[in-house]
Amino acid sequence: MSAYTISIVSIIGINVILAVSLNMISGFCGQISLGHGAFFGAGAYAAALAMFATANVPLAVVAGVIAGSLLGIIVGFASLRVRSDFLAVTTIGINFLFVGFVRKQSWLGGEMGISGIPPTGLGAAGNMVMILLMACATVALSLYVSRSWMGFAFRAVGEDEQAATTLGIGAGAYKLAAFGIGTALAGLAGALYTFFTQFITVDAFDFIFSVMLMAMVVIGGIGSTWGVVTAAVGLTLLPEAIRFVNDYRLLVFGGMLVLVIRLAPGGLAGLTRNLFDRVRQA
């Protein structure tokens, strides 16, 4: 397998983890987060520092997961006070605060980022296999949660918080749980990204990247695990398959978002369900 193929497959695996983790927050629980890049970045920087300190891969993964989840729980507490559009604006602010904070910290590399991160010792192919295994585990966790009581509670809170509370569902606790799980997985993706690149800069975790992740969730079908996975794979491969698209990535993603919202509000998952329904009726 060529180095290029290993690189693309690794990026796909990381984007799948990120898109599925965001779907747990926004798709399952209805909490619109437009700052997912901050949780991704927190995990990446924590894992990088852990690798410099210990050169221990499992400890670095744990550090990334903890950093992402801690920041997520802080934002989760904010979600108890604000809703919908206000929550989206809050998460945007968190993303900008994270980027601004890192830029000013010399111990985090500032504008130049962190380079020379110790390798995992697995090699590029070994890192790719680890990323794919973690991506599969993330998808399996998402499918399990969606079919569990927690998943039903998430959806109840997302659909109608007051009605969910009336039924005895603790909306606040489940909001925090959604942010905790989703951002912990984003921190995991950040740690894997650190192992893959061995060099990180804060520009990789900015607001634009967060919007691209939300585009994957919406285009795939918000709330649908398999739809989001399909969109994450497709939107990662698209700029690689059509080179000229890479320079207009934001324009293409924005156009696709508009078309999906206008023509297929349920995303790829909703479109597929409609096709199956029509075939069944025919």
C-alpha positions as CSV (number, residue, x, y, z in Angstrom):
1,M,0.0,0.0,0.0
2,S,1.4,3.4,-1.0
3,A,2.1,6.2,1.4
4,Y,-0.6,8.3,-0.3
5,T,-3.2,5.6,0.2
6,I,-2.3,5.1,3.8
7,S,-2.5,8.9,4.3
8,I,-6.0,9.1,2.7
9,V,-7.4,6.1,4.6
10,S,-6.1,7.5,7.9
11,I,-7.7,10.9,7.3
12,I,-11.0,9.1,6.4
13,G,-10.9,7.2,9.7
14,I,-10.2,10.4,11.7
15,N,-13.0,12.2,10.0
16,V,-15.4,9.3,10.5
17,I,-14.7,9.5,14.3
18,L,-15.2,13.2,14.3
19,A,-18.4,13.2,12.3
20,V,-19.9,10.4,14.3
21,S,-19.0,12.1,17.6
22,L,-20.6,15.3,16.5
23,N,-23.7,13.4,15.4
24,M,-24.1,12.1,19.0
25,I,-24.3,15.7,20.2
26,S,-26.3,17.3,17.4
27,G,-28.0,14.4,15.8
28,F,-29.0,12.3,18.8
29,C,-29.5,15.0,21.4
30,G,-30.3,18.0,19.2
31,Q,-27.6,20.2,20.7
32,I,-26.2,22.2,17.7
33,S,-22.4,22.5,18.2
34,L,-20.4,24.5,15.7
35,G,-17.1,24.4,17.6
36,H,-16.2,20.7,17.4
37,G,-12.8,21.6,16.1
38,A,-11.9,22.9,19.6
39,F,-12.5,19.5,21.2
40,F,-10.5,17.9,18.4
41,G,-7.7,20.3,19.0
42,A,-7.7,19.9,22.8
43,G,-7.2,16.2,22.3
44,A,-4.5,16.6,19.8
45,Y,-2.5,19.1,22.0
46,A,-2.9,17.0,25.1
47,A,-1.8,13.8,23.3
48,A,1.3,15.7,21.9
49,L,2.3,16.9,25.3
50,A,1.8,13.4,26.8
51,M,4.0,11.9,24.0
52,F,6.8,14.4,24.8
53,A,6.5,13.6,28.5
54,T,6.1,9.8,28.4
55,A,6.3,8.5,24.8
56,N,3.5,6.2,25.9
57,V,0.8,5.8,23.3
58,P,-2.0,4.5,25.6
59,L,-1.3,7.4,28.1
60,A,-1.4,9.9,25.2
61,V,-4.7,8.5,24.0
62,V,-6.1,8.8,27.6
63,A,-4.8,12.4,27.8
64,G,-6.5,13.3,24.5
65,V,-9.8,11.7,25.5
66,I,-9.8,13.5,29.0
67,A,-8.8,16.9,27.5
68,G,-11.6,16.7,24.9
69,S,-14.2,15.5,27.4
70,L,-13.3,18.1,30.1
71,L,-13.7,20.9,27.6
72,G,-16.9,19.4,26.3
73,I,-18.4,19.1,29.8
74,I,-17.6,22.8,30.4
75,V,-19.5,23.6,27.2
76,G,-22.2,21.1,28.3
77,F,-22.9,23.1,31.4
78,A,-23.4,26.1,29.2
79,S,-25.9,24.1,27.2
80,L,-28.0,23.9,30.3
81,R,-28.5,27.7,30.2
82,V,-28.9,28.3,26.4
83,R,-30.6,26.5,23.6
84,S,-30.6,26.2,19.8
85,D,-29.2,29.2,18.1
86,F,-27.7,30.6,21.3
87,L,-25.9,27.3,21.9
88,A,-24.6,27.3,18.4
89,V,-23.1,30.8,18.9
90,T,-21.7,29.7,22.3
91,T,-19.8,26.8,20.7
92,I,-18.5,29.0,17.9
93,G,-17.2,31.3,20.6
94,I,-15.5,28.4,22.3
95,N,-13.8,27.5,19.0
96,F,-12.4,31.0,18.5
97,L,-11.3,31.2,22.2
98,F,-9.4,27.9,21.8
99,V,-7.7,29.0,18.7
100,G,-6.8,32.5,20.2
101,F,-5.6,30.9,23.4
102,V,-3.3,28.4,21.7
103,R,-1.8,31.1,19.3
104,K,-0.6,33.1,22.4
105,Q,0.9,30.1,24.3
106,S,4.6,29.5,23.5
107,W,4.5,26.2,25.4
108,L,1.9,25.0,22.9
109,G,4.0,26.2,19.9
110,G,2.0,29.3,19.3
111,E,1.5,30.1,15.6
112,M,4.3,27.7,14.6
113,G,2.6,24.7,16.2
114,I,4.3,21.6,17.7
115,S,6.7,19.5,15.6
116,G,8.9,16.5,16.2
117,I,6.2,14.7,18.2
118,P,7.6,11.3,19.2
119,P,6.4,8.5,16.9
120,T,4.2,5.6,18.1
121,G,6.7,3.0,16.8
122,L,3.9,1.4,14.8
123,G,4.9,3.0,11.5
124,A,2.5,4.6,9.0
125,A,0.6,1.4,8.3
126,G,0.3,0.5,11.9
127,N,-1.1,3.9,12.7
128,M,-3.6,3.5,9.9
129,V,-4.8,0.2,11.3
130,M,-5.1,1.7,14.8
131,I,-7.1,4.6,13.4
132,L,-9.4,2.3,11.5
133,L,-10.0,0.1,14.5
134,M,-10.9,3.1,16.6
135,A,-13.2,4.4,13.8
136,C,-15.0,1.0,13.8
137,A,-15.3,1.1,17.6
138,T,-16.7,4.6,17.4
139,V,-19.3,3.6,14.9
140,A,-20.2,0.5,16.9
141,L,-20.6,2.7,20.0
142,S,-22.8,5.1,18.2
143,L,-25.1,2.3,16.9
144,Y,-25.3,0.8,20.4
145,V,-26.2,4.2,22.0
146,S,-28.8,4.9,19.3
147,R,-30.6,1.6,20.2
148,S,-30.2,1.9,23.9
149,W,-32.3,3.7,26.5
150,M,-29.7,6.5,26.5
151,G,-30.3,7.0,22.8
152,F,-34.0,7.2,23.2
153,A,-33.6,9.7,26.1
154,F,-31.2,11.8,23.9
155,R,-33.8,11.9,21.1
156,A,-36.5,12.8,23.5
157,V,-34.5,15.7,24.9
158,G,-33.6,16.8,21.3
159,E,-37.3,16.7,20.1
160,D,-39.0,18.3,23.1
161,E,-37.1,19.0,26.3
162,Q,-40.1,20.0,28.3
163,A,-42.0,16.8,27.3
164,A,-39.0,14.7,28.1
165,T,-38.7,16.3,31.6
166,T,-42.4,15.6,32.1
167,L,-41.7,11.9,31.4
168,G,-39.1,11.9,34.1
169,I,-36.0,12.2,31.8
170,G,-33.3,14.4,33.3
171,A,-32.7,16.7,30.4
172,G,-29.7,18.4,32.0
173,A,-27.9,15.1,32.8
174,Y,-28.5,13.7,29.3
175,K,-27.2,16.9,27.7
176,L,-24.0,16.7,29.7
177,A,-23.7,13.0,28.8
178,A,-24.1,13.8,25.1
179,F,-21.4,16.5,25.2
180,G,-19.2,14.3,27.4
181,I,-19.3,11.2,25.1
182,G,-19.2,13.2,21.8
183,T,-16.2,15.4,22.9
184,A,-14.3,12.5,24.4
185,L,-14.5,10.8,21.0
186,A,-13.3,14.1,19.4
187,G,-10.4,14.1,21.8
188,L,-9.7,10.5,20.7
189,A,-9.6,11.7,17.1
190,G,-7.2,14.5,18.1
191,A,-4.8,12.0,19.7
192,L,-4.9,9.8,16.6
193,Y,-4.4,12.8,14.4
194,T,-1.3,13.7,16.4
195,F,0.1,10.2,16.0
196,F,-0.6,10.3,12.3
197,T,0.9,13.8,11.5
198,Q,3.6,14.1,14.3
199,F,3.1,17.9,13.7
200,I,0.1,20.0,14.7
201,T,-0.8,23.7,14.3
202,V,-3.9,25.4,15.6
203,D,-5.1,26.2,12.1
204,A,-6.1,22.6,11.7
205,F,-8.8,23.0,14.4
206,D,-10.3,26.4,13.4
207,F,-14.0,27.3,12.9
208,I,-13.9,26.5,9.2
209,F,-13.0,22.9,10.0
210,S,-15.9,22.7,12.5
211,V,-18.3,23.9,9.8
212,M,-17.0,21.1,7.5
213,L,-17.7,18.6,10.2
214,M,-21.2,19.9,10.6
215,A,-21.6,19.7,6.8
216,M,-20.7,16.0,7.0
217,V,-23.4,15.4,9.6
218,V,-26.1,17.4,7.8
219,I,-25.4,15.9,4.3
220,G,-25.2,12.4,5.7
221,G,-28.5,12.8,7.6
222,I,-28.5,14.3,11.0
223,G,-29.1,11.5,13.6
224,S,-28.2,8.7,11.2
225,T,-24.9,6.9,12.0
226,W,-24.5,5.2,8.7
227,G,-25.5,8.3,6.7
228,V,-22.9,10.4,8.6
229,V,-20.2,7.7,8.0
230,T,-21.0,7.7,4.3
231,A,-20.9,11.5,4.1
232,A,-17.6,11.6,6.0
233,V,-16.0,9.1,3.6
234,G,-17.4,10.8,0.5
235,L,-16.6,14.4,1.5
236,T,-13.0,13.4,2.4
237,L,-12.5,11.6,-0.9
238,L,-14.2,14.3,-3.1
239,P,-11.3,16.8,-3.1
240,E,-8.9,14.0,-3.7
241,A,-10.9,12.6,-6.6
242,I,-11.4,16.0,-8.3
243,R,-8.3,18.0,-7.7
244,F,-9.7,21.4,-8.8
245,V,-12.4,21.1,-6.1
246,N,-9.7,21.3,-3.3
247,D,-9.2,25.1,-3.9
248,Y,-13.0,25.6,-3.6
249,R,-13.7,23.2,-0.8
250,L,-15.8,25.6,1.3
251,L,-17.8,26.7,-1.8
252,V,-18.5,23.1,-2.7
253,F,-19.4,22.1,0.9
254,G,-21.6,25.2,1.2
255,G,-23.4,24.5,-2.1
256,M,-24.0,20.9,-1.1
257,L,-25.4,22.0,2.3
258,V,-27.9,24.4,0.6
259,L,-29.0,21.7,-1.9
260,V,-29.4,19.1,0.8
261,I,-31.4,21.4,3.1
262,R,-33.6,22.5,0.1
263,L,-34.1,19.2,-1.7
264,A,-33.4,16.5,0.9
265,P,-33.7,17.8,4.5
266,G,-33.1,14.2,5.8
267,G,-29.7,14.0,4.0
268,L,-28.4,10.9,2.4
269,A,-30.1,8.7,5.0
270,G,-33.5,10.3,4.4
271,L,-33.1,10.1,0.7
272,T,-32.3,6.4,0.9
273,R,-35.3,5.8,3.1
274,N,-37.6,7.6,0.7
275,L,-36.2,5.5,-2.3
276,F,-36.8,2.3,-0.4
277,D,-40.3,3.3,0.5
278,R,-41.1,4.1,-3.1
279,V,-39.7,0.8,-4.3
280,R,-41.7,-1.0,-1.6
281,Q,-44.9,0.8,-2.6
282,A,-44.3,0.1,-6.3
